[in-house]
Amino acid sequence: MTSKSLCFKLMKEDLKRRVWVFALTLLGLVFTILVPTAIKCSEFMEESVTWNASTRRRMVENIVNLLGPNGMVVFILLAVGILWAVSGFHYLHNSKKVDFYHSIPVKRITLFLSVYLNGILVPAVIYLVMQIASTAVAWNAGVGLNHIDTIPIQYFVLNMVYYSMLYTTAVVAMMMTGNVVIALLGDVVFWAYGPAMTALVRGYFEWFHTYYETPESTAAFYRFIRYSSPFANYMCEFQIAAEDHPEWGALLGAVVVTAALAVLAYSLYKIRPSEAAKKAMAFPKTEMPIKVLLVIPIAVAFGIFFYAIRGRVFWLIFGTAFGVLLVHCMMEIIYNFDFRKLFGHRIHLGVCMAAAVLLSLAGYYDWYGYDSWLPNPSKVAEASVVMGYHDTWVTYGQPEREDIILEDGTEGYNYYWQYQSTEDYIFKNMKLKDIYSVMEMAKKGVEADGMQRKNQFAVTYNEWERWVIRFRMNSGKVVYRTYYIPMEDEIKEIRDSVHDSVEYKQGVYPILGQTASDTAKVYFQQYDKRQSVELDYEQMTRLLNVYQKEFEGLTMDTRKKELPVGTIQFMTKEHAEANEYGKRYYSLEDRCYYPVYPSFVRTLELLDEAGVTLVKLNEDTVESVRIFYHEASDYVDSIYYGKYGEEYVADYDSSWESAVEKTLEEEFLGKQLTFDKQEDLQVLVPALCFRDYYAMNNYYEMNPSGYMDVTAVLKKEDGEEVKRQDEYRDSTTVDNGKSFYLDRNKVSEEMWGKYHLDLYGE
């Protein structure tokens, strides 16, 4: 009882000594909670202004946020936490004051608690009073308790729990150091080291060219950051609370961590030598481990930074070595408060230098064997592949309902499209059994990566594809790799065999898993003209089954030779409902269209039976072809750089540049020409390739005319309403104009000059 009374008296004396800290804490919280709340409530109660329901709702949210997720309160608490820790234990950094305090006939635990507890209880009382006062102001202004709820109490508990943890961390820093400045640097290290190391590890993974970051690995990095420091944990929990509500389990964990830190702080306080005052570190044995833990990671980060600027191994080594020298020397100066100790502990310097350089080179040369790893085919149960950047038109995901507040203040709902990533869908649904073909692609990727690391490309490849491969092993383990594969003819054949498999298509195209019972409507679209296909349930079932069968049989050879003639949409019931209610999301109706190729004979027959008429491009349906020819001067630099790359000086070809410049003299450059004569249409129309259809099949083998915009103007049908579309260049409008490419393969070379299709050619 006497001990408790003594502790309380010491707390009162300590508070008198630090009344200025009390005043700063009070002012900080007054001007971040009470004053802003009073100002917002004054505006809310303005009688001369009639706020509508939507505005009043936003004002209430702003007032409640001041009592809850208030970022300025967090900032003030962080600042005053350091202030209370430094002001309370500042005497430890002064040898005379240490001797005085420790000569007082009071137990060390009592002396410690009297200072430590003030740093928690006083801010807690001030903060609680501000929350109560601000809540009263809000309630008096007319903000109902149903809006305020328990938010002030929730955030009081959340902020004070994490304030206590951060404050205790600052106390530990004071115990471990003998100088206030060094203690503040220690706070920075305690708060930032964990997140910085996690970020460095994530950056180090960039050395592994085949590394693929999955949602699981991203979540793991996030967890590491979240629990790597008190500050990071506070910020993550604050964000979670702002989006939903505080996680009480996490708060309990923070209380346990705070208690452990408090025990650590007292233990350090108890064994701290009195002569540690004015020294950088109170415990000399901690100097070397701390130095190593700081020097090596920072040096590796320096190396990565220098390499990112220049991309040469010399600069990687230079940056790493520079980082070691800089940080090691700085820490020696800090430890000794003497510039003459710049190169003290040369053995430590040498060990750190060797370790940091080896770590950097290990990543650069892949001494870990990460990128050269290939699984044993006999141990692979199945594989999934994301093949290049093809078929990006496929829509993944589903409609999602969202609750909204209507203009009249009532609750309503709407729909939007919740996208799913391509990789997530494919990895979940594709189960390739042709492991041999997948392994051959992976081997080529490993070989190409090895040559790239050594800069030993004997052949310049014009075509590359990025493949992401997911191996599921017999043991159940899942391994992901990313490969950049040069597409030689032999490799293309293997790629085509993977593409042609039913397993691949079922893993890429959601339409192949759709059933007739889940299908509500069918739409067919051709050249932006959308029409509903009127079918009963049996007809719709038949059309869906036929289309799925023909789509499963679509081969790469067919895609190289054919472009779609239209697109079809089997709209699901969920999609149809979302489209009906989600009109403000205009893109809902455009989701989930699939191509119809000329070789889909049975699908086209069923569409014809349903009354769908296909438009065939010929001189009878095309009114004119308009071509805008870009000025060569807009492209000389980009073409030239793309042709010759960084070594353009050595490979300079003046004849090519002269040929480009000569085209500038042509009078049609930078202008639009219209071809509407029968003889012109007979040549140009067969060479038209609709841009949207080519985007759905970029495997199509075409020789497009360069640097020109092609618009085909279709003849209007009787009674057809045509939307006007802006031209690419001259901002005029064209009725029924559609954007096309011109395939030079389908125009004789003799005619190239007439229509200027040979511009900027090789």
Secondary structure, DSSP 8 states (H G I E B T S, - for coil): -HHHHHHHHHHHHHHHHTHHHHHHHHHHHIIIIIHHHHHHHHHHT-TTS---HHHHHHHHHHHHHHHSS-HHHHHHHHHHHHHHHHHHHGGGG-HHHHHHHHHSSS-HHHHHHHHHHHHHHHHHHHHHHHHHHHHHHHHHTT--HHHHTTHHHHHHHHHHHHHHHHHHHHHHHHHHBSSHHHHHHHHHHHHHHHHHHHHHHHHHGGG-TT----HHHHHHHHHHHHHSSHHHHHHHHHHHHHHS---HHHHHHHHHHHHHHHHHHHHHHHH--GGGTTSSBSSGGGHHHHHHHHHHHHHHHHHHHHHHHH--HHHHHHHHHHHHHHHHHHHHHHHHT-GGGTT--HHHHHHHHHHHHHHHHHHHHTTT-TTT----GGGEEEEEEEETT--TT---EEEEEEEEE-TTS-EEEEEEEEE--HHHHHHHH--B--HHHHHHHHHHHHHHHHHHHHT--SS--S-EEEEEEEEEETTS-EEEEEEEEE--HHHHHHHHHHHHSHHHHHHH-GGGG--GGGEEEEEEEETTEEEE----HHHHHHHHHHHHHHHHT--HHHHHH---SEEEEEEEHHHHHHHHH-TTSGGGGGSS-EEE-TT-HHHHHHHHHTT------STTTEEEEEEEE--GGGTHHHHHHHHHGGGTTTT--HHHHHHHHHHTT-TTTTSEEEE-SHHHHHHHGGGEEEHHHHHH-TTS---B-SSEEEEEEE---TT----EEE-SSS--EEETEEEEEEBGGGS-HHHHHHHTTTTT--
